[in-house]
Amino acid sequence: MTGQRGMMKLAAYYNPTGHHVASWRHPRAQADAHVNFKHYVEIAQKAEQAKFDLLFLADAAASRSAAMEALCRSVQFITGFEPFTMLSALAAVTERIGLVGTASSSWNEPYHIARKFASLDHISGGRAAWNVVTSSTDTEAQNFGADKAIPHAERYDRAHEFVRIVKGLWDSWDDDAFIRDKESGLFFDPEKMHVLNYQSDRFSVKGPLNVARPVQGYPVIFQAGASEAGMELAAETAEGIFSPHLTKETAKEYFDKVKGRMPKYGRDPDHLKILPGLSVFVRPTEEEANEDYELTQSLIHPIVGREILSTMLGNADLSSYSPDDPLPDPLPEHHGSHGHINAIVDMAKRENLTIGELGKRVAGARGKNVIKGNPQQVADYMEDWFVNSACDGFTVMPPYIPGALDDFCELVIPELQRRGLFRTEYEGDTLRDHLGLPRPESHYTKQSTGVQAAE
């Protein structure tokens, strides 16, 4: 049972055909998912029927860069629907599940992001969330007039400022600004419109936003960084985190570090939900789950395994090393998410894996945590992490879709519900209701009541 922790939170994470690198080859996967909107409708409704808190769509503003012999055998981050278009369409065919879209603070402008997410929040009736990312790849930069990604420290400085501006734009209108009085002819109260007039060396944003204040006040803010800069950004701004941890011990350490930083920003640690990724192979028996895992792993092409490992290690060049060699220490020149790279390197050292073994291990789930077993075993694992405060729930990453999502919904969800670990009905109508997050006041309201603005 959950004791004082309440219910765990569950995010449903979707790459088009599933999280496993060979997902599209699985007989229970939808191979044309990247162009099949009906497929997305079905999986969104399935997740909502199972009472998932939210549906999360990852995204990047570029096709993944890799050697063509590997790229042409891959599906993830090659093609897919643009998140705002997709989530707005899904809002019309769902009623309660949260809708989380990824948008980069590196290659967007604050006004664009504020307007799009405010619109999605209204269209969905208060179910929108923004996954704030800082783009680390040169391939994305080259689609926006630059040759190289913005340096790490500068990306995060920009992200801190970017989020503050977006929140300021979301406060452009008081909640009751729009009177719409047909008799008097007054559409809005002019005293309840606020012009941001933000100026810095990096941004110039006048405002106001031409969308009413979002239903949730602010759409929920998610983030995924595991580096020191990422943890600081999360402590200041995030209300949800998609984290990459592979062990309960490292997840617990991260959980405590991030939540421990929140009080200095005047934030309640319970107002941040940390949801580590978990790719689940579950079947009625352990033997069947293991068989499904081995089948899925057997579909990884060797060229893809090698290339994915290199990519996940920040494009470190491993071409001069044999598959039987240990991972070089230090790694060749690389860049990317420090937290994610460190997790892979630590796993290689801990289990004494060769490059070839590590490639097969991480290529499947691309470095994320994998569990396989019967419903009771999977629920035991999730309960252990949750009750020991290593997480607030999980980002469930079905290895292939729709089959593995069906298995999780039909086998694991009922077991979690039986144990009192997961809801049987939604707590409210908005994503903030589901996650137990307060609706933020406008900082103009705080100023008028003499309360120091948080931004």
C-alpha positions in Angstrom: 0.0 0.0 0.0 1.1 3.6 -0.6 0.9 4.9 3.0 1.4 8.7 3.0 2.6 8.8 -0.6 -0.8 8.7 -2.3 -1.1 7.1 -5.8 1.8 6.6 -8.2 1.6 8.7 -11.4 1.9 7.1 -14.9 2.9 8.7 -18.1 2.5 6.8 -21.4 5.4 7.6 -23.7 5.1 7.0 -27.4 7.6 6.8 -30.2 5.4 5.9 -33.2 5.9 2.1 -33.3 7.3 1.8 -29.7 10.4 2.5 -27.7 12.5 -0.5 -28.8 14.9 0.2 -31.6 13.5 -2.7 -33.6 9.9 -2.1 -32.6 8.6 -1.7 -36.1 9.7 -5.2 -37.0 7.7 -6.8 -34.2 4.6 -8.8 -35.4 2.4 -6.9 -32.8 3.6 -3.4 -33.9 2.0 -0.9 -36.3 4.8 -0.5 -38.8 3.3 2.6 -40.5 2.5 4.4 -37.3 4.5 7.5 -38.3 1.8 8.3 -40.8 -1.2 6.6 -39.3 -3.3 9.0 -37.2 -5.9 6.3 -36.5 -3.2 4.4 -34.7 -2.6 7.4 -32.4 -6.3 7.7 -31.7 -6.5 4.1 -30.6 -3.5 4.2 -28.3 -4.5 7.5 -26.7 -7.9 6.2 -26.0 -6.5 2.9 -24.7 -4.2 4.9 -22.3 -7.1 7.0 -21.2 -9.3 3.9 -20.5 -6.5 2.6 -18.3 -6.4 6.0 -16.4 -2.9 7.0 -17.3 -2.1 10.6 -16.1 -0.8 11.7 -19.5 0.3 10.9 -23.0 3.9 12.1 -23.8 5.2 12.7 -27.3 8.9 13.1 -27.6 10.1 15.3 -30.5 13.2 16.8 -32.2 13.3 19.4 -34.9 15.4 17.2 -37.2 15.7 13.7 -38.4 18.2 11.7 -36.5 21.7 11.8 -38.0 23.5 8.5 -38.4 25.4 6.5 -41.0 22.9 5.7 -43.8 23.4 1.9 -43.4 22.0 2.2 -39.9 19.6 5.1 -40.5 17.6 3.3 -43.2 16.9 0.4 -40.8 15.6 2.7 -38.0 12.3 4.3 -37.2 12.8 6.4 -34.1 13.3 10.2 -34.7 13.3 9.7 -38.5 9.8 10.9 -39.3 6.7 11.6 -37.2 3.9 14.0 -36.7 4.5 17.5 -35.3 3.4 17.5 -31.7 1.1 20.5 -31.6 -0.9 19.3 -34.6 -1.1 15.7 -33.2 -2.0 16.7 -29.6 -4.6 19.2 -30.8 -6.2 16.4 -32.9 -6.0 13.9 -30.0 -7.6 16.5 -27.7 -10.8 16.2 -29.7 -11.0 12.4 -29.3 -10.1 12.1 -25.6 -11.6 13.7 -22.5 -9.3 13.3 -19.5 -5.8 12.2 -20.3 -3.0 14.8 -20.1 -1.3 15.8 -23.4 2.4 16.5 -23.2 4.3 17.9 -26.1 8.0 18.6 -26.5 9.3 22.0 -27.7 12.8 23.3 -27.6 13.8 26.5 -25.9 16.9 26.6 -28.2 15.2 26.9 -31.6 11.9 28.6 -30.8 10.9 32.0 -29.6 9.0 32.4 -26.3 5.9 34.0 -27.9 5.5 31.0 -30.2 5.6 28.5 -27.4 3.4 30.5 -25.1 0.7 30.9 -27.8 0.8 27.3 -28.9 0.6 25.8 -25.4 -2.1 28.2 -24.2 -4.1 27.3 -27.3 -3.7 23.5 -26.6 -4.7 24.0 -23.0 -8.0 25.7 -24.1 -8.7 23.2 -26.8 -8.1 20.2 -24.4 -10.0 21.8 -21.5 -6.9 22.1 -19.3 -4.9 19.0 -20.2 -1.8 20.5 -21.8 1.9 20.3 -20.7 5.1 21.5 -22.1 8.2 19.3 -22.0 11.0 21.9 -22.0 14.1 20.7 -23.8 17.4 22.3 -24.8 18.5 21.0 -28.2 22.0 19.5 -28.1 22.4 18.2 -31.7 24.1 20.0 -34.6 21.5 18.5 -36.9 18.8 20.6 -35.3 21.0 23.7 -35.3 21.5 23.3 -39.0 17.8 23.6 -39.6 17.8 27.0 -38.0 20.7 28.8 -39.6 23.5 27.7 -37.3 26.3 25.2 -37.8 26.6 23.9 -34.2 24.4 23.4 -31.2 24.4 26.2 -28.6 27.0 25.4 -25.9 25.6 23.5 -22.9 25.8 26.3 -20.3 24.3 28.9 -22.7 21.5 26.5 -23.6 20.5 26.2 -20.0 20.8 30.0 -19.3 18.6 30.6 -22.3 16.1 28.0 -21.0 15.8 29.6 -17.5 15.0 32.9 -19.1 12.8 31.4 -21.8 10.5 29.7 -19.3 10.2 32.9 -17.2 9.1 34.8 -20.3 6.6 32.2 -21.4 5.0 32.3 -17.9 4.9 36.1 -18.1 3.0 35.8 -21.4 0.6 33.3 -20.0 -0.3 36.0 -17.4 -1.1 38.6 -20.1 -4.8 38.4 -19.2 -6.4 38.0 -15.8 -8.7 35.0 -15.4 -11.7 37.2 -15.4 -10.5 39.7 -18.0 -13.1 38.8 -20.7 -16.4 40.3 -19.7 -18.1 39.8 -23.1 -21.0 42.2 -22.0 -23.2 42.5 -25.1 -25.3 45.2 -23.6 -22.5 47.6 -22.7 -20.3 46.6 -25.6 -17.3 45.9 -23.4 -15.5 42.7 -24.5 -12.7 42.8 -21.9 -11.7 44.9 -18.9 -8.7 47.0 -20.0 -7.3 47.0 -16.4 -7.0 43.2 -16.6 -4.8 43.1 -19.7 -1.0 43.2 -19.0 1.8 44.1 -21.4 5.0 42.2 -20.6 7.5 44.6 -22.2 10.4 42.1 -21.5 13.9 43.3 -22.6 17.3 41.6 -22.2 20.4 41.0 -24.3 18.8 37.8 -25.6 15.1 38.5 -25.9 12.8 41.4 -26.7 9.1 40.4 -26.1 6.4 43.1 -25.8 3.2 41.1 -25.5 0.4 40.8 -24.5 -0.2 37.2 -25.6 -3.2 37.0 -28.0 -4.7 34.0 -26.2 -6.6 34.1 -23.0 -5.0 32.9 -19.8 -4.7 29.0 -20.0 -7.4 26.9 -18.2 -4.7 25.6 -15.9 -3.2 29.0 -15.2 0.0 27.6 -16.7 0.2 24.3 -18.7 2.2 21.9 -16.6 6.0 22.2 -17.1 7.9 19.0 -17.7 11.7 18.6 -18.2 14.2 15.8 -18.7 17.7 17.0 -17.9 19.8 15.0 -15.5 23.0 17.1 -15.5 23.7 19.6 -12.8 22.3 22.4 -14.9 19.3 20.3 -15.8 18.6 19.5 -12.1 18.8 23.2 -11.3 16.4 24.1 -14.1 14.0 21.4 -12.9 14.2 22.6 -9.3 13.3 26.1 -10.4 10.7 25.5 -13.0 9.6 21.8 -13.5 6.5 20.2 -12.3 7.3 16.8 -13.8 10.5 15.1 -14.8 11.1 12.3 -17.3 14.3 10.8 -15.8 16.7 8.1 -17.2 17.8 6.1 -14.1 18.6 2.4 -14.3 18.7 1.5 -10.6 16.6 2.3 -7.6 19.7 3.7 -5.8 20.6 6.2 -8.5 16.9 7.2 -8.9 16.6 7.8 -5.2 19.8 9.9 -5.2 18.4 12.0 -8.1 15.0 12.3 -6.4 16.5 13.6 -3.2 18.9 16.0 -5.0 16.3 17.7 -7.2 13.6 17.9 -4.6 16.2 19.1 -2.0 16.9 22.2 -4.2 13.3 23.3 -4.5 12.9 25.1 -1.2 15.4 27.8 -2.2 13.0 28.7 -5.0 10.1 28.8 -2.6 8.6 25.6 -4.0 7.0 22.6 -2.3 8.9 19.4 -3.3 5.5 17.6 -3.6 4.8 19.9 -6.5 7.3 18.1 -8.7 6.6 14.6 -10.0 9.6 12.5 -11.0 8.8 9.7 -13.4 11.8 7.5 -14.5 11.4 5.7 -17.8 10.5 2.0 -17.7 10.2 -0.2 -20.8 8.0 -3.2 -19.8 7.8 -6.6 -21.3 4.9 -8.2 -19.5 3.0 -11.4 -20.3 0.9 -13.7 -18.1 3.9 -15.8 -17.2 7.6 -14.9 -16.7 8.6 -17.5 -19.3 6.4 -15.8 -21.9 7.7 -12.4 -21.0 11.3 -13.6 -21.5 10.5 -15.1 -24.8 8.9 -11.9 -26.0 12.0 -9.9 -24.9 14.4 -12.3 -26.7 12.3 -12.2 -29.8 12.3 -8.4 -29.8 16.1 -8.3 -29.1 16.7 -10.7 -32.0 15.2 -8.1 -34.3 18.0 -5.6 -33.7 20.3 -5.4 -36.7 24.0 -5.4 -35.7 24.7 -2.2 -37.6 21.9 -0.4 -35.8 23.1 -1.6 -32.4 26.6 -0.2 -33.0 25.3 3.1 -34.3 22.8 3.6 -31.5 25.4 3.1 -28.9 27.6 5.7 -30.5 24.7 8.1 -30.7 23.7 7.6 -27.1 27.3 8.3 -26.0 27.1 11.7 -27.5 28.3 10.6 -31.0 31.5 9.3 -29.6 33.4 7.6 -32.4 33.8 3.9 -31.6 34.8 2.8 -35.1 38.4 2.1 -34.2 37.5 -0.3 -31.3 36.6 -4.0 -31.6 33.2 -5.2 -30.3 35.2 -7.3 -27.8 37.0 -4.2 -26.4 35.8 -2.6 -23.2 34.3 0.9 -23.5 37.2 3.4 -23.7 37.9 5.5 -20.6 37.7 8.4 -21.2 35.3 8.3 -24.1 36.3 9.8 -27.4 35.1 13.4 -28.0 31.4 13.6 -27.4 28.5 15.9 -26.5 24.9 15.4 -25.3 23.1 14.8 -22.0 25.7 14.3 -19.3 23.3 12.4 -17.0 22.3 10.0 -19.8 25.8 9.3 -20.9 27.1 8.8 -17.4 24.3 6.2 -16.7 25.4 4.1 -19.7 29.1 4.4 -18.8 28.3 3.4 -15.2 26.3 0.3 -16.4 29.2 -0.8 -18.6 31.6 -0.6 -15.7 29.3 -2.2 -13.2 28.5 -5.2 -15.4 31.9 -5.4 -17.2 30.3 -5.2 -20.6 32.2 -5.1 -23.9 31.3 -2.6 -26.6 29.4 -5.3 -28.5 27.5 -6.4 -25.4 26.7 -2.8 -24.4 25.6 -2.0 -27.9 23.0 -4.8 -27.9 22.0 -3.9 -24.3 21.4 -0.2 -24.8 20.2 -0.2 -28.4 17.0 -2.0 -27.7 15.6 0.5 -25.1 18.3 3.1 -26.0 19.7 3.1 -22.5 16.4 3.2 -20.6 15.4 0.8 -17.8 13.9 -2.5 -18.9 11.9 -5.0 -16.9 10.4 -8.2 -18.0 8.1 -10.6 -16.1 4.6 -11.5 -15.1 2.1 -8.9 -13.8 3.0 -9.5 -10.2 6.8 -9.2 -10.8 6.4 -6.0 -12.7 4.1 -4.5 -10.1 6.5 -5.6 -7.3 9.3 -3.7 -9.0 7.3 -0.6 -9.5 6.0 -0.7 -5.9 9.5 -1.1 -4.5 10.7 2.1 -6.2 7.6 4.1 -5.4 7.2 3.2 -1.7 10.9 3.8 -1.1 10.7 7.4 -2.6 12.9 6.7 -5.6 10.1 8.1 -7.8 6.6 9.5 -7.9 5.6 7.0 -10.6 6.9 6.0 -14.0 7.1 6.9 -17.6 5.9 3.7 -19.2 7.7 3.1 -22.5 6.0 0.2 -24.4 8.8 -1.5 -26.4 6.4 -2.0 -29.3 2.9 -0.5 -29.9 0.1 -1.4 -29.8 0.9 -4.9 -28.5 3.0 -4.0 -25.4 0.8 -1.2 -24.4 -2.2 -3.5 -24.5 -0.3 -6.0 -22.3 0.6 -3.3 -19.7 -3.0 -1.9 -19.6 -4.6 -5.3 -19.4 -2.1 -7.0 -17.0 -0.2 -4.5 -14.9 -2.8 -1.7 -14.4 -5.3 -4.0 -12.7 -2.6 -5.4 -10.4 -1.5 -1.9 -9.4 -5.1 -1.0 -8.7 -5.6 -4.1 -6.6 -2.7 -3.0 -4.4 -4.1 0.5 -4.0 -1.1 1.9 -5.9 -3.0 3.5 -8.9 -6.3 5.2 -9.4 -9.5 3.6 -10.7 -11.0 6.9 -11.7 -9.5 10.3 -12.6 -9.4 12.8 -9.7 -10.6 15.7 -11.8 -10.7 17.2 -15.3 -7.3 18.8 -15.8 -3.8 17.4 -15.8 -3.1 19.5 -12.7 -5.9 17.6 -11.0 -4.5 14.3 -11.9 -1.0 15.1 -10.7 -2.1 16.9 -7.5 -0.5 20.2 -8.6 -1.9 23.6 -7.6 -3.2 26.1 -10.2 -0.7 28.9 -10.2 -1.9 32.5 -9.6 -0.9 35.2 -12.1 2.1 37.1 -10.9 0.1 40.3 -11.4 -2.4 39.0 -8.8 0.4 38.3 -6.4 1.7 41.8 -6.8 -1.7 43.3 -6.3 -2.1 41.4 -3.0 1.4 42.3 -1.8 2.8 38.8 -2.3 6.3 38.6 -3.8 6.1 37.2 -7.4 7.8 33.9 -7.8 9.1 34.7 -11.3 
